[in-house]
Amino acid sequence: MPTNLTLFSVNAILLLSTDDRTRILTKYYSAPHQATPVVPNAPGTNPYSTVKEQKAFEKGLLDKTNKQSSDVILYDGRVVVFKMEGDVMMYVVGGGEENEVLLYSVVLCLRDALGILLKNSTDKRTVIENYDLVSLAIDEIVDDGIILETDPVVVASRVSKPPAQDIVNVKEIDLSEQGLLNAWDFGKRKLAERLRQM
């Protein structure tokens, strides 16, 4: 019997607070192209379509993983991998037939990328203050449930803000005809040097 092959592998990424048991950041994914007869537990279907169902799932997940010693569990028919960092619990939720090692590499990438971006201060307050970086990091790792990247250094380099001294001052750019001709000559010289090196 042929299996349903799909790139879709992540149902949700959750960042929950362990102190007050609240949501910090949650992203639930549904596959962009689903089969016409929707099968309930097929890859790409999101079983938690309402906020009420999502919060109930998250509360049960926090209760189940509160005293766990392992990093992988099967909860509500889904494979869930998680890591705790400070007072933040990071979850990656996949389908029941999903590869645990692949999902575990996603949660490790998320943890390490946030460690790089937030300078090893991954707690609720820091995550909320840098919500934009955290959200971009998650989007660089997973897009629509498809895993794009699992290298935390690459994710952090794509997301991080450039240092202030490296930002070019727009007022210093010469947009006159002579300035544009100088830029054209500079580009021609660099291209000729590169071609000579080959």
C-alpha positions as CSV (number, residue, x, y, z in Angstrom):
1,M,0.0,0.0,0.0
2,P,1.6,3.4,-1.0
3,T,2.2,5.8,1.8
4,N,1.2,9.4,1.7
5,L,4.5,11.2,1.1
6,T,4.6,14.8,2.2
7,L,7.1,17.4,3.4
8,F,4.7,18.5,6.0
9,S,6.0,17.3,9.4
10,V,5.3,19.9,12.1
11,N,1.8,20.5,13.4
12,A,2.8,23.1,16.0
13,I,5.6,25.0,17.7
14,L,4.8,26.2,21.2
15,L,6.6,28.3,23.7
16,L,4.8,28.2,27.0
17,S,5.7,29.6,30.4
18,T,6.1,27.1,33.2
19,D,5.7,29.7,35.9
20,D,2.2,31.0,35.2
21,R,1.3,28.4,32.6
22,T,0.6,30.9,29.9
23,R,1.2,31.1,26.1
24,I,4.3,33.0,25.1
25,L,4.2,32.2,21.4
26,T,2.3,29.5,19.6
27,K,2.2,28.6,15.9
28,Y,-0.1,25.9,14.6
29,Y,0.3,24.7,11.0
30,S,-2.0,23.2,8.4
31,A,-0.7,21.9,5.1
32,P,-1.3,24.4,2.3
33,H,-2.7,21.7,0.0
34,Q,-4.8,19.1,1.6
35,A,-6.6,16.1,0.0
36,T,-10.2,16.8,-0.8
37,P,-11.7,14.1,1.5
38,V,-10.1,15.4,4.7
39,V,-8.9,12.5,6.8
40,P,-8.8,13.4,10.5
41,N,-5.3,12.3,11.4
42,A,-3.6,12.6,8.1
43,P,-0.4,14.6,7.8
44,G,-1.1,18.3,7.4
45,T,-4.5,18.4,9.2
46,N,-4.6,20.6,12.3
47,P,-6.8,19.0,14.9
48,Y,-6.8,22.1,17.1
49,S,-8.6,24.6,14.9
50,T,-10.1,26.8,17.7
51,V,-8.2,28.8,20.4
52,K,-10.2,26.9,23.0
53,E,-9.0,23.5,21.7
54,Q,-5.5,24.8,21.4
55,K,-5.4,26.1,25.0
56,A,-6.9,22.8,26.3
57,F,-4.1,20.9,24.4
58,E,-1.4,23.2,25.8
59,K,-2.7,22.9,29.4
60,G,-2.8,19.1,29.1
61,L,0.7,19.1,27.5
62,L,2.2,21.2,30.4
63,D,0.6,18.9,32.9
64,K,2.0,15.8,31.2
65,T,5.5,17.2,30.7
66,N,5.8,18.9,34.0
67,K,7.8,16.1,35.7
68,Q,9.0,14.2,32.7
69,S,12.6,13.0,32.5
70,S,12.5,12.3,28.7
71,D,12.3,14.8,25.9
72,V,9.9,12.8,23.6
73,I,6.4,11.8,24.4
74,L,3.3,10.6,22.6
75,Y,0.4,12.9,23.6
76,D,-3.1,12.9,22.1
77,G,-2.0,10.8,19.2
78,R,0.9,13.2,18.4
79,V,4.6,13.0,18.8
80,V,5.8,15.8,21.0
81,V,9.4,16.7,21.6
82,F,10.3,19.4,24.1
83,K,13.1,21.3,25.9
84,M,13.0,23.5,28.9
85,E,15.1,26.6,29.0
86,G,14.8,28.8,32.1
87,D,11.1,29.3,32.6
88,V,10.2,28.6,29.0
89,M,9.1,25.2,27.7
90,M,9.6,24.7,24.0
91,Y,7.5,22.1,22.2
92,V,7.5,20.8,18.6
93,V,4.4,18.8,17.8
94,G,4.3,16.4,14.9
95,G,1.9,13.7,13.6
96,G,1.7,10.3,15.3
97,E,3.8,8.7,12.5
98,E,6.4,11.4,12.4
99,N,10.1,10.9,12.9
100,E,11.1,11.8,16.4
101,V,14.7,12.5,15.6
102,L,13.7,15.0,12.9
103,L,11.4,16.8,15.3
104,Y,14.0,16.7,18.1
105,S,16.5,18.3,15.7
106,V,14.0,21.1,15.2
107,V,13.5,21.7,19.0
108,L,17.3,21.7,19.5
109,C,17.8,24.2,16.6
110,L,15.1,26.4,18.1
111,R,16.7,26.2,21.6
112,D,20.3,26.9,20.3
113,A,19.2,29.7,17.9
114,L,17.4,31.4,20.7
115,G,20.4,31.0,22.9
116,I,22.6,32.7,20.3
117,L,20.0,35.5,19.5
118,L,19.1,36.2,23.2
119,K,22.7,35.8,24.5
120,N,21.9,32.6,26.6
121,S,19.1,34.4,28.4
122,T,16.1,32.5,27.2
123,D,13.4,33.3,29.8
124,K,9.9,34.6,29.5
125,R,10.7,38.3,29.8
126,T,13.5,38.2,27.3
127,V,11.5,36.2,24.8
128,I,8.6,38.7,25.1
129,E,11.0,41.7,24.7
130,N,12.6,40.1,21.6
131,Y,9.3,38.7,20.2
132,D,10.2,39.8,16.7
133,L,13.5,37.8,16.7
134,V,11.9,34.8,18.2
135,S,9.1,34.8,15.7
136,L,11.5,35.2,12.8
137,A,13.7,32.4,14.0
138,I,10.7,30.1,14.1
139,D,9.7,31.1,10.6
140,E,13.3,30.4,9.4
141,I,13.2,26.9,10.9
142,V,9.6,25.9,9.9
143,D,7.4,27.3,7.2
144,D,3.8,26.0,6.9
145,G,4.8,22.9,8.8
146,I,7.7,22.1,6.5
147,I,11.2,22.0,8.1
148,L,13.5,24.4,6.3
149,E,16.6,24.6,8.5
150,T,18.1,22.8,11.5
151,D,21.4,24.6,11.9
152,P,21.1,27.2,14.7
153,V,24.0,29.3,13.5
154,V,22.4,29.7,10.1
155,V,19.1,30.6,11.6
156,A,20.6,33.1,14.0
157,S,22.6,34.8,11.2
158,R,19.5,35.2,9.0
159,V,17.5,36.6,11.9
160,S,19.9,38.8,13.8
161,K,19.9,42.5,13.5
162,P,23.0,44.2,11.9
163,P,25.2,46.2,14.3
164,A,24.4,49.9,14.3
165,Q,27.9,50.9,13.1
166,D,27.5,48.8,9.9
167,I,24.3,50.5,8.8
168,V,25.1,52.9,6.0
169,N,24.0,56.4,6.5
170,V,21.6,57.2,3.6
171,K,22.7,60.9,3.6
172,E,26.3,60.0,2.8
173,I,25.3,58.1,-0.4
174,D,26.2,60.2,-3.5
175,L,23.3,59.8,-6.0
176,S,24.5,62.4,-8.4
177,E,25.5,61.4,-12.0
178,Q,29.2,61.4,-11.0
179,G,28.5,59.2,-8.0
180,L,26.6,56.7,-10.1
181,L,29.4,56.7,-12.7
182,N,32.0,56.0,-9.9
183,A,29.9,53.1,-8.6
184,W,29.6,51.7,-12.1
185,D,33.4,51.9,-12.6
186,F,34.0,50.3,-9.2
187,G,31.7,47.4,-10.2
188,K,33.3,46.9,-13.5
189,R,36.8,46.8,-11.9
190,K,35.7,44.2,-9.3
191,L,34.0,42.1,-12.0
192,A,37.1,42.2,-14.2
193,E,39.3,41.2,-11.2
194,R,37.0,38.2,-10.4
195,L,37.0,37.1,-14.0
196,R,40.8,37.2,-14.2
197,Q,41.1,35.1,-11.0
198,M,39.1,32.3,-12.6
